[in-house]
């Protein structure tokens, strides 16, 4: 192994160790600040997060103003990294995070007389951090940097850790807020832990720091409502930063890429229209069910049971159909003649890992619900719907992941490489002396794609033009669009506030509200992220079909 490769591994290891230590410190303070018995105040957590965001912002500015301007700093750009849907989602959630910071600043400014300055400074610094980081990821997500390697590795990992710490703080803050709201609604507020936002770190908890005005309460409810978008922004940014970290110092081999991009006219031309029409119908019905659920649950509570029955019934139908459709797509692939794409692709590897990892959140919630329903005493219609919903959620995630992962590893017709296992530049170089270092070119050569031979092209055209092949392609496109629309509505419901986990008291009575709130608030953001990532992956599956 060359000295350069050994040093690369050492630089990556150093950045990982830095991230682990910083993340453990953040976890300690954030988790400690969630309990009254621990002498850690929320001002300590805000101070740590503010310092981390300032350091990450300084490194991003150094990267944009110094690193990328070095000669041959970015000789390659990964075409698979930072797709437009991911950057667009990042911008959307970033805008919602900025609105949340505005509400947060207004909330803390409502009683600044007894408030620590760090509480007002924190949302302002976070707004600056979000703006700079969003611009940085928009313009640099595809970079394969070859200068300042150690600093870039450590900077990317530190920024990634900062986003994870922000995500963790948001989850804990939302859990504490929900616990306080639940305790207040059950007239047990005196025995519950009031959030530090209400007491403003005042040990006595004087009335002068209570949020009593109408404007203050609007700000408070507004920024808590926007917390899910802040959580999704942190997960999106962490994903893109990890891809950039993997691409630092990377040499792009001459591997074929999926460069086929359909024109707007051909988006729906090669489908049976059954998938888009059925998916659009479920999308509209899902929006109506979501509105009915929100209106009835937010009322006096007398119609909560009816709202839950409607909500679970729709989700059972939607999950059942998507499960069957995903299974049908996997069966169709058994007759597909396209070759599997085994070339090294860090972005595709990360996509698969994110699909599998993010699905664990819904798996966890489903299994907790199954245990609560089976072990609980009430066995009524609502418990049966809850159990069916949990089982179908597990099945749907499993079969949909199987379909998407197999689809992503299918190469388009005619894209088979002329030669297998391409070698990376400088991969087999052995340095016998130090003078050999000066024989390397200043910049790596520009990668080129190997075009298929005429025989490969004729074979690909024959494969595409056969009636069976056309039928399979249209079925796969219909399946992809149907699953895409279903995942969109399944994302909208929890992302915009649908929480049947708390409206249905089976799990709350079985586990207790505090434990169940922690489980849901940790696992549900991964479920929301899974739906967004599944939508993007299904769009790519549609393009490649």
N, C-alpha and C positions, 0 to 999 in steps of 0.2 A: 504494500500500500504506500502511495507517495506521501511525502511530507505535507503537501497541500491538502490532500484528503483527510489526513490525520488532524490537521489544524482546523479544517472545517468542522469535523466532529467535535473538537474541543470547544469551538466557538458556540456551536449549538447547545452543547451541554451546559456551558456557562450561562447562556440565556435562559435555559430551562430551570436551572438552579435558582437564578435570580427571581424568576416568575413564581416558583414554588414558595420561596421564603416570603416574598411580598404578599402573595395570596393568603398564606397562613396567618400573617400578621393582620391582614384586613379581616379575615374570617374571625379571628379572636376578638377584635374590637367590635365588629358588627354584631356577632352573637352575644357578646358580653353586654352590649348596650341595650339588648332587648329585654333584660331582666332587671327588676328593681333591686334585687339582692346583691347584684354585682355593681361595684363602684365605678362603672364606666358610663359616662354621660353621652348623649347624642352629639354634643358639641365636640367630643373627642373623635367620634366617627366622622363628622363633617370636616374636621380639621385634616384628618388623614386623607379622605377622599379629595379634598381641595388641593392638598399638596401633591397627590398622585396625578390629578388632572393637569396641574401646572407643569410638572416635570414631563408628562407625556406631550403636552402642547409644545414645550420648548424643543423636545426631540423632533417632533413633526416639522416644526419650522426649520430646524437645522437640516432635516432631510430634504425639504422642498427648496431651500435656498442654497444649500451647499453640496449635499451628497449627489443629487441627480444632475448637478451641473458640472461634475467632474468629467473629464474625457473618458469616453467608453464606459460610463457608469452603468448604463442600462443597455447592454448589447442585444438583449432578447426581451420580448414581451409575450407572456403566456396568453394565447388566444382564448383558452378555456376559463381563465380566471376572471373574476369580476364581471359576470354577464350583466346585461342591461337591466334585467328584472331584479337582480340583487342590489345593484346600485340605485335603481328606482325605489325599491322598498326601503333602502337605507335613508334616502332623502325624505320619503313620506313619513317614516317613523321619527326621523330627525326633526322635521317640522313640528310634529306632535310633541316631541320632547321639549322643543323651544317654547311652545305654548304652555306646557306644564311648568317650565321654569318661570314664565311670566306669572302664572297663578301662584306658584310657590313664593316668589318674591313679594307679591301683593299680600299673601297671607301672613308672612312673617313681618312685613312692614306694618300690619294693622295694629300690632302692639309692640313696636320696637323699643319702647321705653324700658321694658323688663326683658328684652331679648338680647342674646349674645350676637355680636357683630358677625360671627362666622356663619350663622344661620341665614343671614341676608346675603353674605358674600358667596356662599356655596352655590346657590342656583345661578348667580351671575357668572361665576367661573365655569359652571357646567355648560351654560349656553355658549360661551366662547369656545370651550373644548369641543362641543358638538359641531359647531360651524366649521372649525378648522379641521377636525377629524373627517367630517363628511366630504369636504373638498379634497383632502388628502387621499381618501379611499376612492373617490370618483376618478381622479387623474392618475393614480399610481397603483391601482389594484392589480394591474397586469405586469408590473415591473419585475424583472429578474436582475437584481442589483449585483454588481461585481466589484464594488469599492466599499470601503468602510464596513467590511463584513461583520466584524464583532460588534461594532456599535449599532449596526442595523439590526442584527439578530436580537441584541439586548433591548433596543428601543421598541421593536415590534412586540416582543414578549411582554415588556413592561406596559405598553399600551393595551395589549390584550388583557393583561391582569387587571388593569384599571377598569376596563369595561366589565369584567367579571365581578369586580368589587362593587361597582355601581349597580349591577344586576342583583347582587346579593343584598345590598342595602335596601333596594326597592322592594324585594320580596319580603324581607323582615319587617319593613315599615308598613307594608300593606297588611301583613298578617297581624301586627299589633293593632292597627286601626280596625280591622274586622273584628278582632277579639273584643276591643273596647265597645264597638257598636253593638255586638251581640250581648255583651254584659249589660250595657245600658238599657237595651230593649227588654231584658229580663229582670230589671230592677235590682241588679247586683253590682252596680257600678262602684259602690263603695269598697267592694272586696276585690275588684279587678285592678289591673295595672293601667292607669291612665297614661296615654301617650305623652311623651315629653313635649309634643307640640302644644298640648293643652296646658301643661304646667310650665313650659318654657324654662326648665331646669331650676325652677324655684322650689326649694325643698318644702316650703309651706304650701305651694300651689295656690297663691292668692288669686282672688277673683279678677284682679286687674289684668291678668294674663289670659283670661278665658276669651275664646272666640265668640263674642256675643252679638256683634253687629251682623246685619244681613250681608253686607259686602264681604266681610271676613268669611262667613260660612259659604258663600258662593266660591270664593277662592279655594277654600279647603276642599269642598266637594269636587271642584273642577280638577285640582291637581291629583287627587286620589283616583278620579275616573280616568285620568290620562296615564296612570302608572303602567298599565299593560303595554302601552306603546313605547314607553321608555325601556321596559324590560326587553321587548322585541328589538329595539334599536341596539341595545347592548349585545344581544345574541348575534344579530346580523353583522355588526362591526367586528365581533370576536371571530366570526367565521372568515371574513375577508382578511383580517390580520393574520390568521393562521396560514392561509394560502400564501400570502406574501412572505411569511416567515419560511415556509417550505421552498419558495422560489428563490430565496437569497443565494447567490452563488451558483445557481443552476444553469447547466448547459442544455439547451434544447436540442434533442436529437432530431434527425430527419424522419419523423414519424408522420404518417398521414393523419390529417385532421378531418373533422366533420365540418366541412365548409359549405355544405348545402344549406342555402337559405331560401325558403319559399317566398314567392312574391305574394303580395296581398290578394291577388286574384285567385291564386292556387290554394289559399288556406282552407277553404271549404269545398273546393271543386272535386277533390278525390275522396269524398266521404259519402256515406249513405244517408246522412243527415239525421239518422235515428239517434245517434249519440248526442249531437249538439241540441236537438229539440228536446229530448228527454232530460238532458242535463239542465237546460234552461228552464224547463218546467219545474224541476225539483228546486232550482235556485229561487224562482219566484215564490213557490209554496213555502220554502224555508224562510224567506224574508217575512212573509205573512205570519208564519208560526212564531218567529222571533219577536215580532212586534206584539202579537197577542200575549206571548209569555211575559214580556217586560211590563206590559200594561197591567196584567192581572196580578203578577207577583208584587209589583210596587204599590198595589192598592192596600186595602184594609186586611188582607190575608185570608179572606173567606173563600176566594177563588184560586188559591195557590195550588190546591190539589188538581183542579181541572186544568190549570196551566201546565203542571208537570206531566199529566197524562198526555196532553197534546204534544208537548215537547218531546217526551220519550217515544211516542208513537211515530212521529216524523223521523227522528233519528234512527229508530229501528228499521224503518223502511229504507232510508237512505243508506245506512250501513249495510243492510242485507243486499241491496242492489249492487253497491260498489264491490262487495265481497264476491258476488257471483260474476260480475263483469271482469274483475281482476283475475279470477280463476280462469275465465274463458280466454283472456289474453295470454296467460301462461300456456294454455293448451294449444293455442294457435301457433305459438313459437316452436312447438314441437315439430311443426311442418315447415318452418322457415329455413330456407337454404342459405341465408346470409351468414358469412363467417363471423366468428366471435373476435372482437378487438381486444387483444391481450397486451397492447403496448402500454408502457408506463405513462400514467396520466395522474399527477397528484390531485388535480381538481376533481376528477371523476372518483378517485379513491376517497377524497374528503366527502363528496356527495353521498356516496354509499355509507360512509361512517356516520354522517349526520342523520341520514334516514333511519339507520338502525339505532343510533344513540338517542335521537329525539323521540322515537317511538317508545322508549322505556318510560317516559313520563306518563303516557296514557296507559301503558301496561300496568304501571304501579297503581294508578288511581282505580283501574278496573279490578285488579285483584283485591285491593282494599275494599272496594264496594261488594265484590262477591262474598268475601268473608263476612262482612257486616250483614248482608242480606240473609245468608245461610245461617249464620250464628245468631241473628237477632230474633226477637220474639214475634213481631208483626209479620204475618204472611198474607198480604192482601194484593190487590191489583197493582198498586204502585211499586211494591217490592218485586213483583214478578217482572214488571217493565224495567225496573232498575237492573235486575239480574240479566235479563235478555240484552239490554243495552250494553252492559259490561262485557258479556261474552262476545257479542257481535263486534264490539270495538277491538278486542284482541284479534279476532279472526280477520277483520278488515285491514288492520295495520299489517298483519302477517302476509296476507295474499297480495296486498297492494305493493308492499316492499319487494316481494318476489318478482312481480311483474315489472316494476320500475327498474330494479337492479339488472334483470336480464335484458331489458330494453336498452339500457345505457351501454351495455357491453356488446350490442349488435352494431356492426359497422354498416354504413350505407352501401348499396350495390356499386361496384366499381372502385371502392376505396381500399381494396386489399393492397398491401404494400408489395412492391416488387421484390424486396428482400426482407427477411425477418431478422429480428433482434439487431437493430441498428446500434452502432457504437457511438458513444458520446465523444466529442472532440476532447483530446488530451486524456482519454480514459486509460489508454494502454501505455502512456509515456512513462519511462523509467529514468529518473535523474541519476546519472553516474557522477556528476560533479556540479558545482555551483554555476559554472559557465553555461550549462545547458538551460538554465532558467532564462537566459537572455535570448535564447533562440525561439521562444514562444512568440506568436504574433501579439501585437498590442491589443487587438480585439478579436474575439472568436469569430469565425466565419458566419455569414448569414445563413440560417438554415433554409433548406429548400425541400419541397415536397416531391416525392417520387411519383410521377404520373403512371397510371396503369398502362400495361402494354396493350396493343390492339386486340390481342386475343382475350385479355381480361375484360376489355370494354365490350366486345361482342358477347362474351358470356354474361356480363352484367345486364346488357340490354335484353338478352334472351330471357334472363330470369325475371326482369321487371315486366316484360311484355306478355308473359304467359297468363292465361285467364285465372289460374289458381293463385298466382302471385298477386295479381291486381285485386282479387277478392280479399286476400289476406291483408294487403296494405290498407284497403278501405276499412276493413274491420278494426285493424289496429288504430287507425286514425280516429274512428268513431269512439273506440274504447278510451283513447287518450283524452279526447275532448269531454266525454261524459265524466270521467274521473276528475278531470281538471275543474269542471263547474261544480261538482259535488264537494270537492275539497275546498273550494272558495267559500261556499255557504257554511261548511263545517268549520271554517276558520272565522268567518264573520261572527257567528253566534258567541263563542267564548271570548273573542277579542273585544267585542263591544259590550260585554258585561253580563252575559247569560251565565248564571252560577246555580244550576240545579243541585250541585253538590251540597249547598247550604240550605236551599229551599226544601229539599227532601231531607227530613230529619233522621233517616235510618242510620246513616254513617255518623251524624253528630251525636246521636244518643249512644251509639255503640262505642265510639272512640273518645268522645268528649270533644268539645268545640276547639279547644286550643290545639290538640294534636291533629285533628282533621284539617284545621285551617293551615297549619304548617305543611302538611302533606299536599294539599291542593295547591297552595301558593308556590311550592317548589316544583311540583310536577306539571301543573297546567301550563306554565309558560313554554315548557318543552313541547307539549302537545300543540300549542298554537304555532310554535316555530315549525313543527313537523308539517302542519298543513301548508304553510307558506312554502316550505322547501319542496314538498310534494307537488305543489302547483308548478313550480319552476321546472322540476324534473320531468313532469308530464308534458310540459310544453316542449322540452327538448326531445322527449320520446315521440311526440307528434311530428316534429321536424324530421327526425331520423327514420320514421316509418315509411 
